[in-house]
Amino acid sequence: HSTNTWEQVDHYISERLIPHDAVLEKVLATNQQAGLPPHDVSPNQGKLLNILAQMQGARRVLEIGTLGGYSTIWLGRALPTDGKIVTLEAHPVHAKIARSNISLAQLDGMVELREGDALEQLTQMKDEGVAPFDLIFIDADKPNNPLYLEWALRFSRSGTVIIGDNVVREGEIIQAYSTDPRVQGVRKFYDLLAEESRITATAFQTVGSKGYDGFVIGIVKD
Ligand code: SAM
């Protein structure tokens, strides 16, 4: 099947299962108009994150890589009103747009957007003694995925769910000698997941409006 079929099926699914939502649609339009890279999760993927967060009964979520806050809003809507999302974004323009989108979604009270390099923010969070999270979504610069996994484990408790986006990359992930640092970062991420006894994980391949890619999903053990 062609990319065109994937897109049409993705569209079919979202037309049926994702009610039109003025806020979410506005957010995607704003991000596009502002010239942000088109790396927001798709509507179906956003809803998947929302459902996974609900299944997890998540109250505290950590997101690494906010962009315009589209996935943040899907995740935020899964949380109870006293829930909390900490989301990390290095790019000042992305952060500014995300803040305005998050406020449009009326989630400002729940979302703490920490602007700056994620590794620096995570170090600061450790010094502040930030409590563990129930769900952690890793979706920033892929070469740093191995480090983000280390940090995610540090901010986990037994039962925390860790999700990582873009782990298939049109199949490039099987190219051991790829010169793409993102591919190499994600390959190292798989290696660490395989070696790491504190987490058990798998990955699923996805096709749709965002092409051919996939998510890692893992759960932190006792
Ligand atoms: N999760 C978002 C969504 O689905 O709507 C998409 C995130 S986008 C794939 C990745 C984001 O990570 C970009 O906005 C980029 O600026 C940010 N980023 C890249 N390197 C970073 C770093 N070292 N620290 C923090 N953010 C970073």
Boltz pocket constraint, residues with backbone or C-beta under 6 A from the ligand:
constraints:
  - pocket:
      binder: B
      contacts: [[A, 39], [A, 40], [A, 41], [A, 64], [A, 65], [A, 66], [A, 67], [A, 68], [A, 69], [A, 70], [A, 71], [A, 72], [A, 88], [A, 89], [A, 90], [A, 91], [A, 94], [A, 116], [A, 117], [A, 118], [A, 119], [A, 139], [A, 140], [A, 141]]
      max_distance: 6.0
